[in-house]
Amino acid sequence: MGQKTKKWTGYKDRSKGLPTEWVNFVSQWPWSWFCHFTYRDNPFTDEMIHPEAAVKIHDKLIHILNREIFGSRYWNRPNDGVIWIRAREEQYRGAIHFHDLIGRVPEWINRLKYMDLHNKMGGYARIHPYKGKGYGAEEYLTKSAYAFKKGDIDVGGPLKYVQDGSPLLQNSLLA
């Protein structure tokens, strides 16, 4: 019989190769904010908020941010909108916790307003200005607790319009 070929032949050590590739993938876009969103317990049942409910709150926050930056019909222009990468984890107590990188947010947007808005919508938030590559935000999103244990990573916004490894930003308000 012939030799068996290994799956993941491009990675000698799969546990180190895949996170590195995620960091490279995440690093190709211009980020503005590094965010932490923790969701409160359900006040009516004393249970933790369901993951789908947390995603809906997150999506609503992104929608409100997009409307403030790009106008009420931003969704008609496929290249408009903030870009985001969201990593989800469950904390030890069972609460849903997101770490986000959000990009294409102008300096004039008040991040503290969005911290307060998230608090009203269902959780606690910390939103920091993105310091740039090399400060660990990309690595933090892709650490093993998110990507390779019980968490997951989602991407959204016009970063799906990628050509030749760079975001497609022509015909956009921020181009």
Secondary structure, 3 states (H helix, E strand, C coil): CCCCCCCCCCCCCHHHHHHHHHHHHHCCCCEEEEEEEEECECCCCCCECCHHHHHHHHHHHHHHHHHHHHCCCHHHCCCCCCEEEEEEEECCCCCEEEEEEEECCCCCCCHHHHHHHHHHHCEEEEEEECCCCCCCHHHHHCCHHHHCCCCEEEEECHHHCEECCEECCCCCCCC
